Amino acid sequence: MRFNDLRLKIKEAGIFFLEDVFKWFPEANRATVKNQLRNWVAKGYLLRLKKNLYFLKETELKDEFVLANRLCEPSYVSLESALNYYGIIPDVPFSVTSVTTKKTQEFKNQFGLFIYRSLKPELFFGWQEVEVGERQFYKIAKPEKALVDFIYLNQNSFGANFPQEERFSFGDDFNWQEFKRYTLLVKTKKFRKLVERLL
């Protein structure tokens, strides 16, 4: 496999896993490919984002949310990042925040800090896909689910001034009925009280 052969496969998306290489080049020798990738990282052609995940340096990362989905799978962008995306909270988060069914973890690389909060599998739903270019898309929580995730995962951090302290701003398109339906799946007393105060 030559670098230009790989380049043609990844020039649109830019992000790829080691296993993608063997799908594109099934005859390639695993040890040889690993050595080639190491060399291309050393030469500055590729960025190693984490174990077995790479980025073609000459391409443009169209949206950091795309990378957030790939760094930890399964995951979708939620919490502060999604709430800011929809204009519900004004402050721009210092990191990209997502939820996952895996353990809580974070990654720091050339593109920033990516934080993942662990969510129970039964609460891992309520996202939509956003396309940002050819073969590039990301999953992000719907506004109502981003708010549920935010309250649920931070329920022990809120003070007596919730929700005023959060400076929430809800547009006319925020679906309160859908929000209420989502909240019924969370049974903790603290969460229920916080939702009541918000409503």
Secondary structure, 3 states (H helix, E strand, C coil): CCHHHHHHHHCCCCEEEHHHHHHHCCCCCHHHHHHHHHHHHHCCCEEEEECCEEEECCCCCCCHHHHHHHHCCCEEECHHHHHHHCCCCCCCCCCEEEEECCCCEEEEECCEEEEEEECCHHHCCCEEEEEEECCEEEEEECHHHHHHHHHHHCCCCCCCCCCHHHCCCCCCCCCHHHHHHHHCCCCCHHHHHHHHHHC
